[in-house]
Amino acid sequence: MQTATTTANQVRDEAPGGAALSTVLAVAVTVQTAGSFVSQGVYTLVPFWRDTFDLSQSSAALAVTAMNGGQILSMMALGRAIDRYGERSVVSLTLLAIGISLITGALVASSYVAVLALVTLLGALYASVQPGGARAILRWFPPGKRGLPTGLRQAAVPLGTAIAAFCLPLLATLYGWPVAVMAQGGIAAAGGVLFWALYREREGDGLTSAARPIPLAALIRQLLREKSFCRVLAAGIAMSAFQFTFTAHAISFMADGLGLGLVSAASFFAATQIIGILGRVLAPWLSDRFWPGQRARSLGVLMIAAAAAAVFFLALPTAPSAWTLVPVLAAIGFFGIGWYPLFLLEIAERAPRTAIAATIGFASTIGLLAMSLGPYFFGLVVDFSGYVPAWIALIVPVVLTALPLCTSNLRPACAPS
């Protein structure tokens, strides 16, 4: 077994042929889009379950909580399985299992408890897609050229969400929610077959599967001893809370705090998400192009920019003009959503070679907790003290965790190619 101090950035910098890289990237983006269609589609079906089973808002929202809980429970275990058996087999099998489970479950589920069990299983199996896809990029692309493919793959997350938001409610309205769930299952199974048929694990890349993976407790201890890893992880926690709290509360803040009304607020919010897709593609590419080998510093700069944009957002007057609001929201979208590929690459490239997916799983699990808790505590602060203290409490951790990335000589996770 390779030593634990050998990390994922210490791989060969020679790239395979362009056709092979194009195939890997196309498959990775397509499978990530399919996975997002399936998992994020749960959000779009919550209103249909609420009406079908006569639920309260909070009870209906348990479906989302259950799905995220499934991911939290399984993310690290699936990451370790990917490190041991390879991403091709684990990702393909879990997507096929999602397909079979959703199609079968849609046919037999007759209660909301059954739906909750089904989406919990969905979340637990879907947790393989993120670490598996990230490991595929690391195996095939040289260190200095991973930014753009990672950004494109991450842009597939909101793309899949948008497709699900268009298709699934329409299917549920016309034919009932079980048909929509079966459509999710069909897409998941197709993604699994596609990944198995077209993706091949690169041989001789230095990231081969580990016959004896690092014990989980030892891996976590090793990661937490690395100051550079901890700084990046802390930044990811702060930004996960920032991004998903903004997602959960921005429409309400614009509608109530800025007096825009729900329809206008939702339209501005949708535009922010579109800019976020561009940010996920362009931010890592720009970092590799103009600041090679300094993704941690680039991440810190993006975080400071996102925090500054949030300050301007908080300072907006009531009923702001579009000329005032749109640039602020565009900045939040670009920086506050576009940060994630840089973070993901930093985590993956600081991981031991034989524990890349497990390391991503560990960081993603912590991030999921921040995503879940951030919106809740923000809402509590709003209820008791108003929006201003809540936004300040959200922005300050972003700044505090960004400054060490911007100002310290953090060891680069990868050298320029």
N, C-alpha and C positions, 0 to 999 in steps of 0.2 A: 504493500500500500504506500502511496506517496505520502511524504511528510505533510503535516497539517499546515506548515508555513508556506507551502507552495500554493500560489493563488491563481485565479482564473485569468489574470492578465498576462501570465507568463506562458503564452502559447505562441505558436509560430505566426509570424505576421504575413506569410505568403497566402494570398487568397486563391481559392479554386477558380475555375473558369467562370466567365460571366454568365453563361447559360445556367450553370449549376446554382449560382447565387440567386439568379432571378427566379428559378423554380422554388428554392427554399423560401425566399421572401414572399412569393405569391401564395404558397401553401400556408405559411405562418400567418399572413394577413387574413386569408380566407377563413382559416380555422378560428382565429381570434374573433372575426366578425360573426361566425356561426355561434361561437360560445357566448358572445355578448348578446346576440339575438335571443338565445335561450335563457340566460340568467337574468338579464335586465328586463326581459319580457314579463317577468313576474310582477314588476312594478305596474305594468300596463293592465294587468288582469285583476289587480286588487279591487277596483270598483265593481267588477262583475261578480267576484266572490262575495263582496259585501251585500249586493242586491240578492244574489241567489240564496245565501244562508241567513239573510236579515241580521247583519252584524253592525256593531258600532264602528266608528272610524278607527278607534284604537285596536279593536279586535281584528279588523280587516288588515291593519298594518302589521299584525303579527306574522303574516306570510313573509314579508321582507325580513323581519327579524329572524325568523326561522331559517331562511335561506342563508343569510349572513352568518348565523350561528353554525350552520353546517360547514361553511368554509373555514371558520375559525377552528373547529374541532379537527378538521382533516388536513389542513394546508401543510403542516409540517410533516405529517406522515406520508402524504403523497409526494412531497418534495424529496424525502429520503428514498422513496420507492423509485423515483425518476433517477436519482443519483446512482442507484444500484442496478436498475434494469433498463434504463434508457428512456428518453422522452417519447420515442416512437411507439413503443408498446403501451406505456402507461397512459399517455394522452389518448391514443386511439381506443383503448379498452374502456376508459372512463367515459368518453363521449358516446361510445356504443351503449354502455350501461345506462347513461342518461336517456338515450333514445328509447331503449326498451322499457325503462321505468316509467317515463312520462306517457308513452302510448298505452301501456298496461294500466297505469294509475288513472288516466283519464277515463278509461272504460269502466273502472270499478269504483272510483271514489264517489261516495254518496254523502259525505259529511265534511265539515270544515276541518275536523281533526285529521281526516284522511288527506286533505289537501296540504295541511301543515306538515304531515309526515313526508308527503311527496316532495315538497319544495325544500325540506331539510335535506333529504337525500340528494336532490338536485344540487344544492350548494356544496354538499360534501364531495360530490364527484367532480363538479366544475372546478374545484380548487386546484386541479392538476394543470389547467390550461395556462395560467400565468407563469409558473416556474418552468413548465415544459417548453413554452414558446421562447422564454428568455434564454434558456439553456441552448436551444437550437440556434439562436442568433450568435451566441458566444462560440459555438462549435464551428460555424461556417464562415463568419466574418472576422477579418483581422482586427486587432484592438483599436486602431485609429479610424476605422470605418464602420463602427457599429452604431453610431448615433442616428443616422438616417433610417436604417432598417428597423431599429428599435422604435423610433418615432412613428414610422408608418404602421408598425404592428400595434402600437398603442392608440393610434388614431382609429383603428378598427373598432375599439371599444365604443366610442360614441356613435360610430357609423352603424354598428350592429344594434345599438340602442334605438337609433332613429328608425331603422327598418322595422324593428319590433313594434315601436310606437305607431307606425303606420299600418302594419299588417294585422297584428294580433287583435286589437280592439275591433277591427272590421270583421274578422273571422268570428270573434265571440258574439258580436251583434247579429250577424247573419245566421250563424249555425250553432251558437252556444259555446261557452268557455271550454268544454271538453275537446271540441275540435281545435280550438286555438292551442291547447296544451299538446294535443297530438301533433300539430304542426311544429311546435317547439321540439318535440321528440324526433320528428323526421329530420329536421335541420341538424340536430345533435348527432344522430346516427350517420347522416351524410358527411358531416365534418370528420367523424371518426374514421369512416371508410377512406375519405380523401387523404387524411394524414397518413394512414397506414399504406395506402397505395403509392403515394407520390413522394413522401419524405424518407430520406435515408440518413442515418447517423454517420457523420464524417469520421473516417478512420484516421488514426495517427495524429489527432489534433491535440493530444495532451489532456483531453477531458473525457477519457473513457470511463465507463461505469465502474464503480467501486465494488470489488468482491466483498470487502469488509468495511462498510461505511463508518465514519467517525461516530461514536456514541453520542446521542443527542445532548446529554448533559455536558459532555466534554466539548462538543461543538459550540454550545451557547457560552460556556465559560471562555473558550478561546476567542470567540467573536467579541465578547464584552470586555476582554482585556485589551483589545485593539482600540486605541483612542480615536483613530481616524474613522473606523467603522461606527463607533458610538456617536461621533459627531454627525455623520451622514444619517444614521438611524434616527437621532433626535430631530434632525431637520425633516425627515420623512413623517415622523409623528405629528409635528407641528403643521406641516402642509396638508396632511391627510385630514386633520381636524378642520383646517382652514377651508379646503376645497369643498368638503362635503357639508360643512355648516353653511357655507355660502349657497350651495345647491339647495339645501333644505329651507333656508330662510330668506333668500334674496327676493323672491317674488312677494312674500308678505311684507318685507321691509319697503320695497318700492311701492307696493299698493297702499300700505297704511302709513308708513313713515314719510314717504315722498309724495303721497297723494296721487299716484298715477292710475289707479284702478287695476283690477286683476288682469283684464285682457291686455292692456298695454304693458303691464309689468311682465306678463308671461312672454309676450313677443320680444321684449328687450332681453329677457333671460335666454330665450332660444338663440338669439343672435350671439350672446356670450358663449354659448356652447359651440357654435360653429367656429368662432374665433379660436376656441380652445383646441379644436381639431387641427387647425393650422399651427397653433403653438406646439402641439405635440410632435408635429413633423419638422417644423423649422428650428425650434430651439436646440435640439441635439445636433442637427446638421450644422447650424451656425457655430455651435461650440466646437465641433470637430474641425470645422473649416478655418475659423479665426482664432481659436484658443485651444489647440490640440493638446491632449494630455492633461487638461485642467477642467474636467467636468465638474469636480466638486466646487471649484470656484465659480464656474458658470451657474451651478445650482444655487449657490449663495446669492449671486447677483439677481437671478430670477426671483428668489424669495423676497429680497429687499424691494424689488420693483412691484411684486404683488402686494406687499404690505403698504407701500406708498399709494398704490392705486386704491386699496381698501380705505385708507385715510381720506382720500379725495371723495370716495363713494359715501363715506359717513358724513362728510362736510357739505354734501350737495344741498341746495336749498329745496324747499317744497316746490313741487311741480316744475322740475328743471326742464329746460329745453332739450330736444334731442341732440343738438350740437354740443351741449355740455355733458349729457349723460352717456352718449354712445362712446366717446373716447375713453371714459373711465371704465365702462364695462368691457370694452375691447382690451384694455390693459389687464384687467382682472382675468379675462378669458385666456389671453395669450400666456401670461405669466403664472396665473393661479391654477391653470389646468395643464399648461405646457411643461411644467416642472417635472412631471412624473417619469418620462423616459430617462432623463439624466439621473434621477434618483435610482431607478431600477438598474441602470448600468453600473453605477457606483457600487451598489450593494453586490451585484453579481460578480464584478471584477475584483472585489475585495474578499470574495469567498474562497475557501480551500477548493482546489480542483475537484476533489472527490465529494464535495458537499455543496455544489452550486445551487441546485434546486432546493435543498434543505435550508440553505441560508436565505434564499428568496422567500421560501415558505415562512421562515421565522420572522423576517421583516414584514412580510405581508400580513401575517397574523396580528402583529402589533399594530400595523396600520389599520386593519379592520376594526380593532378595538377603538382606536382614535376616531375612525369614521362613525362608529356607532354612538360613542359617548359625546363627541363634540357637539352635534346638533341639539342633543338633550340638555346639556349644561348651558349652552347658549340660550336656549328657550327659557330655562329657569332664571337666568340673569335678566333677560328681557322682562319676564313676569314681575320680578321683584324690584328691578332698578332701571329698566328702560333699555333702549337700543345702544346708547352711547357707551355705557360700561361694558355691555356685551361685546361690541365690536372691538373695544380696546383690549379686553381680555383675550380675544381671538388673535389680534394683530401682534401683541407683545411677544408671545412665544415664537412667532415666525421670525421676528427681528433678532431675538436673542439666540436662536439656533442658526440663523444665517450668518451672523457676524463672524463666528469662528471659521466658517468655510471661506469667507471673503478675505479674511485678514491673516490667517495662519498659513504656514508653508506645509499644507497637508500633502502627504505622500501621494503622488498621482496614482490612480488605479491602473492606468495604462499609459504606456509611452507613446509618443507620436509615431505614426507610421511613416 
